[in-house]
Amino acid sequence: MAFVFGFLRPCRHHLSPELHARWSEHLCGLCLTLRDEAGQLARATTHVDALVVSVLAEAQGVGGRRRAGPCPLRGMRAAPVVVGVGARLAASTALLLASDAVADHVADGDGPFARHPAALAGSRVATTWSRAGSRTASGVGFDPADLLAVPARQREAESGLVVGLESVTAPTEAAVGSALAHTATLAGRPENAEPLDEAGRLLGRLAHLLDAVADLDDDAAHGRWNPLAATGTSRAIALDRCRDAVAGIRAALRRVSFAREGATARKLAHQLLVHEAGRAVERTAAGVGGSGHSARTARSSPSWVTNGPFVPFVPFGPATAGTTTAGAGTTTGAEPPERPLPPWDPSAPTDPADEPGDDPGPDDEAPERPSHPPRGLLGGCAAAAGLCCTGQLCCSDEFVGPWSGRPRNAWCGSCADTCSCGCDCCDCCSDGDGCCDCCDCS
C-alpha cells in the first residue's frame, strides 16, 4: 500500500472564488518549492494533501508570496504563489511520502516496477527524494524521523508482529501528526501543537483507511496484504471510523488559535480538512456500496503517478475536482448527498478567530472569477499549444482561453457533472469556519 494520499480534491464548485484562488497559490507554491529544493523531477511529487501543511502554516501567520513567471499549467500566465517555511515543510512532507510510496511499489513489484530496470530506477528516485526531503526538513527545523520510519513500521505491521487496526495505521498517523504539529512551531504558537498533532493523526488514519477500503477487493484478487482483511475489519466499520475521524478533525481545529491575518487560509483549512475530507469518505463509500467491486475508481491515486508532468493539476481548471483524467486511470462518479457530522459539543473551547466580525457575512458579495488580458495571435497560439500538450483543453474542469483570457469550459467532462454543485446548504458554509453551528451540512 502507498502512503502518498491525495483524497482532498476541492473544486471551484466547492470553494468560493477567493478560496479557490488561494488554493491555487498554495498548489503552485508547493510545485515551485519542490523544483527549487530537489530539481524538476521532484515536481511530480506535488499532491493535494501536502498543501494542508502549507495552508495551516499560513493560517497561523507564517509565509509570504512572490510573483511567479508564466507556466503552461496556468495557461502561460504569471501568478502569485506561496513561499516560505510553510511551503518548504509541505515540500519535505511531499518528498518523503512520495519516496515511501515509490519504495513500497518497488518492493511489491507493482505495475511498471515489476521489471528489474524499472525497479532499479525507482529505487534510485526514491533514495534521491528521501535525501532531498530530509535536507529540506532539516532546513525548517523539522525532525523527519516519523516520516522516515513509516516503511519499516509498515513492513513490521504486515509481517504480523503487530495486531489490531490501530497498530496498522499508527505509523501513518504519527507521520502526518508530526508534520501538522510542526506548523505550530514555525508559527511560534506552541499551544497549537497538541490539537494539530491530533488533527494530523486523524487525517493519517483517514487516508490509510480510505486507501484500504478502496483497495480491499483488488488486494484480495492479487494476493496483496490489506489491513482490513488482516485484522478482520469490515468496510462498514472502517468507513464509520473514517467518519469519526472527520468529526475528530473538526473538533481539533476548533482548539487551534489562528492568526487574524490568516483568516482566508483558516477558512481554506476548514474546507479541506472538514468538508473535503467528509466528501472523500462518502465518495469512497459510494464507490464500494452495493457493488462488491474494487473502488479504485473512487480513490485518488498516488500523486507521483497522477500529478506528473503528463497529467498535471491545473489551478485555473482544477483536475483535483474529481474529473476524468486521461491516461491516469482515475475516474470519479457523481458524489452522493453529504452525511451530516455530529453536532458540536457546547462545552468545547472555541477558536478566537470565530469572534463576531471576523468572517464575512452571508450577504457579502463573493469576488468574481478572475479574467486575464487578451493575447495577440502568436502569444495565443503558444498558449493554445501549451493547453493542448498538458491536456487542459479536454481533461480539466475549466481553462483560461488562450486568446480571450476568459475562463472556458473543457471540451470533454466537467466538474459540474461529477460533483454536487451548490451542495453547501447555506452561504456561510462556502465562506468559512463555524458554519456547521448554524445549518445542517457536513
RAKA-V569325 format. One record per residue. N is the residue number from 1. RES is the residue in one small letter. PSI is psi in radians with two decimals (NA if undefined). OMEGA is omega in whole degrees, 0 to 359 (* if undefined). NEAR is the number of other ideal C-beta (glycine too) atoms within 10 Angstrom. Layout:
n & res & psi & omega & near
N & RES & PSI & OMEGA & NEAR
N & RES & PSI & OMEGA & NEAR
This chain:
n & res & psi & omega & near
1 & m & 2.57 & 181 & 20
2 & a & 2.59 & 182 & 22
3 & f & -0.03 & 171 & 25
4 & v & 2.01 & 184 & 27
5 & f & 2.59 & 183 & 27
6 & g & 1.00 & 186 & 25
7 & f & -0.10 & 177 & 23
8 & l & 1.81 & 189 & 24
9 & r & 1.28 & 181 & 25
10 & p & 2.75 & 176 & 23
11 & c & 3.06 & 184 & 24
12 & r & -0.25 & 176 & 24
13 & h & -0.25 & 178 & 21
14 & h & -0.36 & 181 & 26
15 & l & 2.53 & 172 & 24
16 & s & 2.81 & 178 & 22
17 & p & -0.65 & 179 & 13
18 & e & -0.80 & 181 & 15
19 & l & -0.62 & 178 & 23
20 & h & -0.68 & 177 & 23
21 & a & -0.70 & 179 & 19
22 & r & -0.68 & 176 & 20
23 & w & -0.77 & 180 & 23
24 & s & -0.66 & 179 & 22
25 & e & -0.70 & 178 & 26
26 & h & -0.69 & 181 & 28
27 & l & -0.86 & 179 & 25
28 & c & -0.64 & 179 & 22
29 & g & -0.71 & 178 & 29
30 & l & -0.77 & 180 & 30
31 & c & -0.80 & 181 & 25
32 & l & -0.58 & 177 & 21
33 & t & -0.70 & 176 & 27
34 & l & -0.72 & 177 & 30
35 & r & -0.78 & 182 & 15
36 & d & -0.58 & 184 & 13
37 & e & -0.56 & 189 & 19
38 & a & 0.17 & 177 & 22
39 & g & 2.98 & 185 & 12
40 & q & -0.70 & 182 & 9
41 & l & -0.54 & 182 & 16
42 & a & -0.32 & 179 & 25
43 & r & -0.34 & 176 & 21
44 & a & -0.26 & 180 & 23
45 & t & -0.01 & 178 & 31
46 & t & 2.23 & 176 & 27
47 & h & 2.78 & 192 & 30
48 & v & -0.68 & 187 & 26
49 & d & -0.54 & 178 & 27
50 & a & -0.38 & 180 & 31
51 & l & -0.40 & 179 & 29
52 & v & -0.65 & 180 & 26
53 & v & -0.83 & 180 & 29
54 & s & -0.72 & 181 & 32
55 & v & -0.76 & 180 & 30
56 & l & -0.63 & 177 & 35
57 & a & -0.77 & 179 & 30
58 & e & -0.65 & 180 & 31
59 & a & -0.40 & 178 & 28
60 & q & 0.15 & 174 & 26
61 & g & 0.31 & 182 & 17
62 & v & 2.42 & 173 & 24
63 & g & 2.97 & 179 & 26
64 & g & -2.94 & 182 & 13
65 & r & 2.72 & 172 & 15
66 & r & 2.86 & 179 & 11
67 & r & 2.10 & 178 & 8
68 & a & 2.61 & 181 & 18
69 & g & 3.13 & 181 & 10
70 & p & 2.53 & 180 & 14
71 & c & 2.42 & 178 & 19
72 & p & -0.57 & 182 & 19
73 & l & -0.19 & 174 & 24
74 & r & 0.34 & 183 & 24
75 & g & 0.58 & 180 & 27
76 & m & 0.71 & 176 & 20
77 & r & 2.55 & 170 & 20
78 & a & 2.75 & 182 & 12
79 & a & 2.69 & 173 & 21
80 & p & 2.49 & 178 & 16
81 & v & 2.68 & 181 & 23
82 & v & 2.36 & 177 & 27
83 & v & 3.01 & 177 & 20
84 & g & -2.99 & 185 & 19
85 & v & -0.53 & 178 & 21
86 & g & -0.76 & 178 & 32
87 & a & -0.63 & 179 & 33
88 & r & -0.66 & 176 & 26
89 & l & -0.73 & 177 & 30
90 & a & -0.69 & 179 & 31
91 & a & -0.73 & 179 & 33
92 & s & -0.68 & 178 & 30
93 & t & -0.80 & 180 & 32
94 & a & -0.75 & 181 & 35
95 & l & -0.78 & 183 & 28
96 & l & -0.72 & 179 & 30
97 & l & -0.67 & 177 & 30
98 & a & -0.67 & 177 & 29
99 & s & -0.76 & 178 & 28
100 & d & -0.73 & 183 & 26
101 & a & -0.81 & 181 & 25
102 & v & -0.78 & 179 & 27
103 & a & -0.66 & 180 & 22
104 & d & -0.73 & 179 & 21
105 & h & -0.63 & 177 & 23
106 & v & -0.76 & 180 & 21
107 & a & -0.63 & 181 & 15
108 & d & -0.23 & 183 & 15
109 & g & 0.65 & 183 & 13
110 & d & 2.51 & 170 & 15
111 & g & -2.21 & 183 & 10
112 & p & -0.33 & 181 & 14
113 & f & 0.08 & 178 & 21
114 & a & -0.42 & 180 & 12
115 & r & 2.53 & 188 & 11
116 & h & -0.81 & 180 & 9
117 & p & -0.74 & 180 & 9
118 & a & -0.68 & 179 & 15
119 & a & -0.70 & 179 & 17
120 & l & -0.77 & 178 & 12
121 & a & -0.71 & 178 & 15
122 & g & -0.69 & 179 & 19
123 & s & -0.70 & 179 & 15
124 & r & -0.72 & 178 & 12
125 & v & -0.76 & 179 & 20
126 & a & -0.74 & 179 & 22
127 & t & -0.75 & 180 & 13
128 & t & -0.79 & 180 & 17
129 & w & -0.65 & 179 & 28
130 & s & -0.77 & 179 & 21
131 & r & -0.74 & 179 & 14
132 & a & -0.71 & 179 & 22
133 & g & -0.71 & 178 & 29
134 & s & -0.70 & 179 & 20
135 & r & -0.76 & 179 & 14
136 & t & -0.70 & 178 & 26
137 & a & -0.76 & 179 & 24
138 & s & -0.59 & 180 & 12
139 & g & -0.39 & 178 & 14
140 & v & 0.26 & 177 & 20
141 & g & 0.40 & 182 & 11
142 & f & 2.28 & 177 & 27
143 & d & 1.94 & 184 & 12
144 & p & 0.30 & 186 & 22
145 & a & -0.77 & 182 & 12
146 & d & -0.68 & 179 & 20
147 & l & -0.73 & 181 & 28
148 & l & -0.44 & 183 & 17
149 & a & -0.15 & 185 & 15
150 & v & -0.86 & 183 & 24
151 & p & -0.79 & 182 & 19
152 & a & -0.74 & 181 & 10
153 & r & -0.59 & 178 & 18
154 & q & -0.69 & 177 & 22
155 & r & -0.61 & 176 & 14
156 & e & -0.72 & 179 & 15
157 & a & -0.72 & 182 & 22
158 & e & -0.36 & 179 & 16
159 & s & -0.13 & 178 & 9
160 & g & 0.12 & 180 & 9
161 & l & -0.31 & 175 & 9
162 & v & 2.65 & 181 & 14
163 & v & 2.78 & 179 & 11
164 & g & 2.44 & 182 & 13
165 & l & -0.61 & 180 & 21
166 & e & -0.67 & 179 & 12
167 & s & -0.59 & 181 & 15
168 & v & -0.71 & 182 & 27
169 & t & -0.18 & 185 & 23
170 & a & -0.74 & 180 & 20
171 & p & -0.77 & 179 & 25
172 & t & -0.70 & 179 & 29
173 & e & -0.82 & 182 & 23
174 & a & -0.69 & 182 & 20
175 & a & -0.86 & 182 & 25
176 & v & -0.68 & 179 & 31
177 & g & -0.75 & 181 & 22
178 & s & -0.63 & 180 & 22
179 & a & -0.80 & 180 & 30
180 & l & -0.67 & 180 & 29
181 & a & -0.54 & 182 & 22
182 & h & -0.36 & 175 & 28
183 & t & -0.55 & 177 & 31
184 & a & -0.65 & 177 & 23
185 & t & -0.77 & 179 & 18
186 & l & -0.59 & 182 & 22
187 & a & -0.10 & 184 & 25
188 & g & 0.59 & 179 & 10
189 & r & 1.31 & 184 & 18
190 & p & -0.42 & 180 & 10
191 & e & -0.31 & 180 & 11
192 & n & -0.20 & 186 & 23
193 & a & -0.77 & 184 & 19
194 & e & -0.88 & 179 & 14
195 & p & -0.57 & 178 & 21
196 & l & -0.61 & 175 & 28
197 & d & -0.72 & 178 & 21
198 & e & -0.78 & 179 & 21
199 & a & -0.69 & 179 & 29
200 & g & -0.72 & 178 & 28
201 & r & -0.72 & 178 & 25
202 & l & -0.64 & 177 & 27
203 & l & -0.74 & 176 & 29
204 & g & -0.72 & 177 & 28
205 & r & -0.77 & 180 & 25
206 & l & -0.81 & 180 & 30
207 & a & -0.78 & 182 & 27
208 & h & -0.77 & 183 & 26
209 & l & -0.70 & 178 & 27
210 & l & -0.69 & 177 & 26
211 & d & -0.72 & 180 & 23
212 & a & -0.72 & 179 & 23
213 & v & -0.79 & 182 & 27
214 & a & -0.58 & 186 & 24
215 & d & -0.05 & 191 & 22
216 & l & -0.91 & 182 & 21
217 & d & -0.74 & 181 & 18
218 & d & -0.71 & 178 & 14
219 & d & -0.70 & 179 & 19
220 & a & -0.68 & 181 & 13
221 & a & -0.52 & 182 & 9
222 & h & 0.12 & 177 & 10
223 & g & 0.49 & 179 & 6
224 & r & 2.71 & 180 & 14
225 & w & 2.38 & 177 & 16
226 & n & 2.33 & 184 & 20
227 & p & -0.55 & 180 & 25
228 & l & -0.80 & 179 & 20
229 & a & -0.68 & 183 & 14
230 & a & -0.54 & 183 & 17
231 & t & 0.05 & 179 & 17
232 & g & 0.55 & 180 & 8
233 & t & 2.29 & 179 & 20
234 & s & 2.81 & 176 & 11
235 & r & -0.70 & 182 & 19
236 & a & -0.77 & 179 & 12
237 & i & -0.73 & 180 & 14
238 & a & -0.73 & 180 & 21
239 & l & -0.62 & 176 & 20
240 & d & -0.67 & 177 & 14
241 & r & -0.57 & 176 & 18
242 & c & -0.75 & 179 & 25
243 & r & -0.66 & 176 & 19
244 & d & -0.63 & 179 & 15
245 & a & -0.72 & 178 & 25
246 & v & -0.77 & 178 & 26
247 & a & -0.66 & 179 & 18
248 & g & -0.69 & 177 & 18
249 & i & -0.76 & 180 & 25
250 & r & -0.78 & 180 & 23
251 & a & -0.69 & 180 & 20
252 & a & -0.68 & 180 & 22
253 & l & -0.51 & 180 & 22
254 & r & -0.28 & 179 & 17
255 & r & 0.03 & 181 & 17
256 & v & 2.35 & 178 & 27
257 & s & 1.91 & 181 & 15
258 & f & 2.76 & 177 & 27
259 & a & 2.48 & 180 & 17
260 & r & -0.56 & 178 & 11
261 & e & -0.18 & 178 & 11
262 & g & 0.52 & 185 & 22
263 & a & -0.74 & 181 & 17
264 & t & -0.73 & 178 & 17
265 & a & -0.61 & 178 & 27
266 & r & -0.73 & 178 & 26
267 & k & -0.71 & 179 & 27
268 & l & -0.73 & 178 & 29
269 & a & -0.73 & 178 & 26
270 & h & -0.77 & 180 & 27
271 & q & -0.76 & 183 & 27
272 & l & -0.88 & 190 & 26
273 & l & -0.36 & 181 & 26
274 & v & -1.10 & 185 & 22
275 & h & -0.88 & 182 & 26
276 & e & -0.60 & 176 & 22
277 & a & -0.72 & 178 & 26
278 & g & -0.70 & 178 & 23
279 & r & -0.66 & 180 & 25
280 & a & -0.69 & 179 & 26
281 & v & -0.81 & 183 & 24
282 & e & -0.54 & 174 & 22
283 & r & -0.80 & 181 & 25
284 & t & -0.73 & 178 & 24
285 & a & -0.70 & 179 & 22
286 & a & -0.57 & 182 & 18
287 & g & -0.43 & 181 & 20
288 & v & -0.20 & 186 & 20
289 & g & 2.10 & 171 & 15
290 & g & -0.14 & 185 & 6
291 & s & -0.52 & 179 & 10
292 & g & 0.10 & 179 & 7
293 & h & 2.99 & 183 & 11
294 & s & 2.53 & 181 & 18
295 & a & 0.49 & 180 & 22
296 & r & -0.47 & 178 & 15
297 & t & -0.24 & 181 & 14
298 & a & -0.03 & 182 & 25
299 & r & 2.86 & 176 & 23
300 & s & 2.19 & 183 & 29
301 & s & 2.83 & 178 & 20
302 & p & 2.40 & 189 & 23
303 & s & -0.44 & 182 & 24
304 & w & -0.21 & 174 & 27
305 & v & -0.91 & 188 & 22
306 & t & -0.35 & 185 & 23
307 & n & 0.38 & 179 & 29
308 & g & -3.09 & 185 & 15
309 & p & -0.32 & 182 & 13
310 & f & -0.39 & 179 & 14
311 & v & 1.30 & 189 & 21
312 & p & 2.82 & 166 & 23
313 & f & 2.49 & 185 & 26
314 & v & 1.89 & 183 & 28
315 & p & -0.71 & 182 & 26
316 & f & -0.08 & 178 & 24
317 & g & 1.33 & 200 & 28
318 & p & 2.04 & 170 & 25
319 & a & -0.19 & 178 & 30
320 & t & 0.01 & 187 & 26
321 & a & 0.14 & 181 & 26
322 & g & 0.44 & 180 & 28
323 & t & 2.99 & 175 & 29
324 & t & 2.20 & 184 & 17
325 & t & 1.95 & 185 & 23
326 & a & 2.25 & 175 & 16
327 & g & -0.17 & 183 & 10
328 & a & -0.21 & 179 & 18
329 & g & 0.47 & 182 & 12
330 & t & 1.98 & 180 & 22
331 & t & 2.26 & 183 & 15
332 & t & 2.30 & 179 & 21
333 & g & -3.08 & 181 & 13
334 & a & 2.45 & 182 & 11
335 & e & 2.51 & 177 & 18
336 & p & 2.96 & 175 & 14
337 & p & 2.54 & 182 & 10
338 & e & 2.49 & 176 & 18
339 & r & 2.14 & 182 & 14
340 & p & 2.46 & 176 & 13
341 & l & 2.82 & 181 & 20
342 & p & 2.64 & 179 & 13
343 & p & 2.81 & 180 & 10
344 & w & 2.64 & 171 & 15
345 & d & 2.03 & 183 & 9
346 & p & -0.43 & 182 & 7
347 & s & -0.12 & 183 & 5
348 & a & 2.49 & 177 & 10
349 & p & 2.59 & 184 & 12
350 & t & 2.83 & 180 & 13
351 & d & 2.23 & 178 & 17
352 & p & -0.47 & 181 & 12
353 & a & -0.12 & 179 & 20
354 & d & 0.07 & 182 & 15
355 & e & 2.65 & 181 & 11
356 & p & 2.49 & 177 & 6
357 & g & -0.18 & 182 & 6
358 & d & -0.72 & 184 & 16
359 & d & 2.63 & 174 & 19
360 & p & 2.52 & 181 & 17
361 & g & 2.97 & 182 & 10
362 & p & -0.31 & 181 & 13
363 & d & -0.16 & 179 & 6
364 & d & 2.46 & 181 & 10
365 & e & 2.35 & 176 & 6
366 & a & 2.51 & 179 & 13
367 & p & 2.54 & 179 & 10
368 & e & 2.67 & 178 & 7
369 & r & 2.27 & 188 & 14
370 & p & 2.54 & 169 & 15
371 & s & 2.98 & 187 & 12
372 & h & 2.76 & 180 & 17
373 & p & 2.53 & 178 & 7
374 & p & 2.73 & 179 & 13
375 & r & 2.87 & 172 & 20
376 & g & -3.06 & 184 & 8
377 & l & -0.89 & 184 & 8
378 & l & -0.76 & 179 & 8
379 & g & -0.71 & 178 & 14
380 & g & -0.66 & 178 & 17
381 & c & -0.72 & 179 & 13
382 & a & -0.73 & 179 & 15
383 & a & -0.68 & 179 & 23
384 & a & -0.69 & 178 & 17
385 & a & -0.71 & 178 & 13
386 & g & -0.72 & 178 & 18
387 & l & -0.70 & 181 & 25
388 & c & -0.79 & 184 & 13
389 & c & -0.53 & 181 & 12
390 & t & 0.04 & 175 & 21
391 & g & 0.15 & 185 & 20
392 & q & -0.45 & 182 & 27
393 & l & -0.51 & 183 & 17
394 & c & -0.34 & 189 & 15
395 & c & 0.02 & 178 & 23
396 & s & 2.97 & 177 & 30
397 & d & -0.68 & 185 & 27
398 & e & 2.59 & 177 & 21
399 & f & 2.84 & 179 & 25
400 & v & 2.20 & 180 & 23
401 & g & 2.25 & 186 & 18
402 & p & -0.53 & 179 & 23
403 & w & -0.76 & 185 & 14
404 & s & -0.50 & 184 & 14
405 & g & 0.14 & 181 & 18
406 & r & 2.63 & 178 & 12
407 & p & 2.37 & 179 & 18
408 & r & 2.60 & 175 & 19
409 & n & 2.54 & 179 & 14
410 & a & 2.79 & 183 & 22
411 & w & -0.64 & 181 & 12
412 & c & 2.27 & 179 & 11
413 & g & 2.61 & 179 & 19
414 & s & 2.46 & 176 & 20
415 & c & -0.55 & 182 & 25
416 & a & -0.40 & 180 & 17
417 & d & -0.23 & 187 & 12
418 & t & 0.12 & 175 & 20
419 & c & 2.83 & 182 & 25
420 & s & 1.58 & 181 & 16
421 & c & 2.39 & 180 & 14
422 & g & 0.48 & 187 & 10
423 & c & -0.25 & 179 & 17
424 & d & 2.41 & 189 & 21
425 & c & -0.29 & 177 & 17
426 & c & 2.78 & 186 & 14
427 & d & -0.63 & 185 & 16
428 & c & -0.42 & 179 & 20
429 & c & -0.56 & 181 & 23
430 & s & -0.08 & 185 & 22
431 & d & -0.28 & 179 & 23
432 & g & -2.83 & 187 & 22
433 & d & 2.89 & 175 & 25
434 & g & -0.09 & 186 & 20
435 & c & -0.52 & 188 & 23
436 & c & -0.05 & 173 & 22
437 & d & -0.36 & 189 & 12
438 & c & -0.14 & 179 & 12
439 & c & 2.85 & 186 & 13
440 & d & 1.44 & 177 & 12
441 & c & 2.74 & 182 & 18
442 & s & NA & * & 23
